[in-house]
Amino acid sequence: MKILDWYILKRYLGTFGVLILLFIPIGIVIDLSEKIDDMIENEAPLDAILTYYFDFTIYFANLLFPILLFLSVIWFTSKLANNTEIIAFLSSGVSFSRFLRPYIIGATIVCTIALAFSLYLYPNASEGYNKFKYTYLKKGRQVRQTQDIYTQVNDNEFIYAANLRTEAKIARNFTLEHFEDNELKFKISARRLRFKDSIYTLTNYVMRKVGEREDVIIKKNSFDTILPFNFEALIPVNYIAETLNYTELNEFIEKERKKGSGLINTYLVVAYKRWSIPVSAFILTIIAVSVSAMKRRGGMGVNLAIGVVIAFTYIFLDKVFGTIAEKSTFSPFLAVWFSNIAFSILAIILLQKAKR
């Protein structure tokens, strides 16, 4: 690697690191000022608060990673352009593609680190962040689906519950249907189901066994039994996908797909973003260099203004299409990768223009 490569690479990684270190404390201060009253009111212990802000740092850095990287590249490349250093590089016989090489090396380093964070460190931070939020900041808010639960618990059995009380582990208007070769073999219903000490207690229990000529019906006021599902697994928290590492997330999605979960698109969006956000480092780097390598009459301010518009457009499209996929039948894969695909086309156009 030559002097030019080291010079740009150090600027690339150094500016990005400074922006991360600058914005994270600002984010912590703003977050603390907004939530300090809730923390005091709900008596959050100091060690829980400190752990929360450690997790918040990772959560916040992962969230703002694309925008901070983009702005850092815009910033130091604009300085190079204003100091006519880029003109000097290119005038010495270095092609624009060769000039891009240290940027691509830097993007590869950042992408690798971001990928490790996204696949393995971010899930742990997200779990701690969300647990604290719903324990001390949004106390009493529902974090699980509790109405009209219908799911497949294994290859043969489906359950339905009109209402769930998660803390008491109680389900009302409960039904379990057992199928074999697509034929209903028996059906269990109860006005109330309660889970305690690994035992399910069914009140107003009715079991209907389907016979060839006539059905057999068994009724009991109360009946204790073991059922083929775990009450907690039946209703995972809404943010469960964010708290699983990549291997666990894939296994979880497969189980939820078999169960016919209505939140499967939400889980897929989370899984695809684990890869799409780190990969965006390459796309945003090329766009940033293409926009800021040219010396403009308005100076660095114009480049930064253009960069902010492009960065927030990227984030906006990512959020909008992610929400559409979660709330509709729109492809989660296409929704998550739409921003990268659209901005890849923009990167190619701007790069060709910059080369000229």
Order of alpha helices (4+ residues) and beta strands (2+ residues): alpha-alpha-alpha-alpha-alpha-beta-beta-beta-beta-beta-beta-alpha-alpha-alpha-alpha-alpha
